[in-house]
Every structure is written in structure tokens, then in C-alpha cells.
Amino acid sequence: MGTTEFVYADRSDRGKLRFTGPQRAWFLHQIMTQAFEDMATGEARDTAMITAHGRMVGYMEVVATEDALLAHFEPGLVATLPDAIRRYVFATQVEIEDVSAEIGLVLVAGPGYDEAARSVAGAVVHPTSSLGVPAVYLWTPEVAGAIEALEGRGARAAKEEELEEVRIGNRVARWGHEMDFRTIPQEAGIEERAIHFDKGCYVGQEAMAKIQFRGKVNRRLALVQAERALEQGEEIVADGAPVGRVTSAAGPRALAILKRTVEPDTNVSVAGADARVVS
């Protein structure tokens, strides 16, 4: 599922951090699940921060500029994730600046998105996989000007409900929905885009390696299709037993974290409504 129209959305309410200093990449490399020391300017990577036991502390998207690493994350993490990161600074040559108030963030997707985004003066282009389709974020101190430029090229403002429909249809997990402080990354299906299994030691590495190479998780991300509109939080039942809950919903389609034993094409009941596990 993709976007057939050229659209944008102002997501400036997301938290934003700027990492500078000669050890900025090394610092994130040591505390996050992703590799950062080999990032090139303009390259973007997603990452999780986890505990020693593999539970998630947060999730963020990072882009490299010539002199900084810029990271953004869900508004629900603003009160906790920056402090969790700063705990590990010690004597590291890195400076962490909260730029949430001074820099805006505009999501751009659909036909012609890339050329239009790169034409916005003064903006940093941040590729994103958050919708499951090609898209970018624009880091800009002039949100109104960026939006005017995009609209001048034919873009329209997309409602969050439209963007959620795309994300859900493409089975992409989101913090506050499929991910929270109890989640193990593999349960949300983010390992391919947010975990580097060959880099050196980091907080939680042993837990990740054990799960990936010698074990498994008991829950997994699933796409569910029903005969009526679904709602977040509704219980999902298979063979008379609860197997999970709806974590995101867009009409009759929903994402859920289900017991791993529930296979694709399984018929389930969602709060009494007939449904099927699509994937």
C-alpha cells in the first residue's frame, strides 16, 4: 500500500535532538542497537535504545549531516528518552542539544516527493521508512516557508488518519502503538531496519544476539483484517483464548502484537467481530 498523492504533514511536535562533537557517532554506537560510526552525510538510520534485558527504552530516526547527527522521536518519548541518553555521556566528547522548539519537522511523501523536498531551501532531508513507502522528513527552522514551497509544487496537507492507514497497511510498527517500554524489538518486527547484529558491544547486545541466533520471542507483529471498523485496544481471540490486542487501527485493518503461535490466515475474533490474520 502506498501514497498516490503528493502530500505533506507538519510533525513538528516530535522530539528532536542534535548530537555534535568528535565522538558523536561513537557515542550513539555504544548505546543504541544501530551502527553509526560508518554513516555518510545524508544517510538515515533507525535505532532503538534498550535495557540490558532487551526491553525498549525508546525508538528514534537519525540522519547524518556534515557536522552533526540529528535524531527525532515520538512526542510520547520527550519526557524520558533524552535523559536516558544523557546518562551515558560521562567523559565522552559529545554535546546533546534539545532542538525541539527551534527546528520544525515536515513529512513529505507521494509522487515527486524527493525532488520537491530537496528544493526546499535551508532544509535537511531525512529519508524515512516510517510509512513503509518512500518518504522524507524535512528538518527546517522555517516550517511555514517549507510548506508554502511544497504547496507551490502541488502538495496537499495529509491528515494523520490518512498516514496511519498507509503505515498500518504496510505493517510498520510505531512507538506508542506496537512499541512501548515492555517491548522486545523483534516482537515489533524492527530488527531489519533498526538493529545491527555484527557491530561491537552495546547496552542489550547479549539479549539481542540470544534472541536472534539462539532463541525466539513469544509475540509478533501482525496485520489483521475484519468485517467492521476496528479500534485500538480491542481484544483478539483465537480458538476461544485471548492472543493479543489491536495496537493500531484504520477502518477494518489493524496492527496487533499477537502470540507467535497465531499463524497468517488464522480466523480470529476481535471484540466479537469476525476477522483474519493477514500476515
C-alpha positions, 0 to 999 in steps of 0.5 A, spaced: 500 500 500 502 506 498 501 514 497 498 516 490 498 523 492 503 528 493 502 530 500 505 533 506 504 533 514 507 538 519 510 533 525 513 538 528 511 536 535 516 530 535 522 530 539 528 532 536 535 532 538 542 534 535 548 530 537 555 534 535 562 533 537 568 528 535 565 522 538 558 523 536 557 517 532 561 513 537 557 515 542 550 513 539 554 506 537 555 504 544 548 505 546 543 504 541 542 497 537 544 501 530 551 502 527 553 509 526 560 510 526 560 508 518 554 513 516 555 518 510 552 525 510 545 524 508 544 517 510 538 515 515 538 510 520 533 507 525 535 505 532 532 503 538 535 504 545 534 498 550 535 495 557 540 490 558 534 485 558 532 487 551 526 491 553 525 498 549 527 504 552 525 508 546 525 508 538 528 514 534 530 516 526 537 519 525 540 522 519 547 524 518 549 531 516 556 534 515 557 536 522 552 533 526 547 527 527 540 529 528 535 524 531 527 525 532 522 521 536 515 520 538 512 526 542 510 520 547 518 519 548 520 527 550 519 526 557 524 520 558 528 518 552 533 524 552 535 523 559 536 516 558 541 518 553 544 523 557 546 518 562 551 515 558 555 521 556 560 521 562 567 523 559 565 522 552 566 528 547 559 529 545 554 535 546 546 533 546 542 539 544 534 539 545 532 542 538 525 541 539 522 548 539 527 551 534 527 546 528 520 544 525 519 537 522 515 536 515 513 529 512 513 529 505 511 523 501 507 521 494 509 522 487 515 527 486 516 527 493 524 527 493 525 532 488 520 537 491 523 536 498 530 537 496 528 544 493 526 546 499 531 551 501 535 551 508 532 544 509 535 537 511 532 531 508 531 525 512 529 519 508 524 515 512 521 508 512 516 510 517 510 509 512 513 503 509 513 507 502 518 512 500 518 518 504 522 524 507 522 528 513 524 535 512 528 538 518 527 546 517 527 552 522 522 555 517 516 550 517 511 555 514 516 557 508 517 549 507 510 548 506 508 554 502 514 551 497 511 544 497 504 547 496 507 551 490 509 544 487 502 541 488 502 538 495 496 537 499 496 537 507 495 529 509 491 528 515 494 523 520 488 518 519 490 518 512 498 516 514 496 511 519 492 507 514 498 507 509 503 505 515 498 500 518 497 497 511 504 496 510 505 493 517 510 498 520 510 498 527 510 505 531 512 507 538 506 508 542 502 503 538 506 496 537 512 499 541 512 501 548 517 500 554 515 492 555 517 491 548 522 486 545 524 489 538 523 483 534 516 482 537 515 489 533 518 486 527 524 492 527 530 488 527 531 489 519 531 496 519 533 498 526 538 493 529 545 491 527 547 484 529 555 484 527 557 491 530 561 491 537 558 491 544 552 495 546 547 496 552 542 489 550 547 486 545 547 479 549 539 479 549 539 481 542 544 476 539 540 470 544 534 472 541 536 472 534 541 466 533 539 462 539 532 463 541 525 466 539 520 471 542 513 469 544 509 475 540 509 478 533 507 483 529 501 482 525 496 485 520 489 483 521 483 484 517 475 484 519 468 485 517 467 492 521 471 498 523 476 496 528 479 500 534 485 500 538 485 496 544 480 491 542 481 484 544 483 478 539 481 471 540 483 465 537 480 458 538 476 461 544 483 464 548 485 471 548 492 472 543 493 479 543 490 486 542 489 491 536 495 496 537 493 500 531 487 501 527 484 504 520 477 502 518 477 494 518 485 493 518 489 493 524 496 492 527 496 487 533 502 484 537 499 477 537 502 470 540 507 467 535 503 461 535 497 465 531 499 463 524 497 468 517 490 466 515 488 464 522 480 466 523 480 470 529 475 474 533 476 481 535 471 484 540 466 479 537 467 481 530 469 476 525 476 477 522 483 474 519 490 474 520 493 477 514 500 476 515 
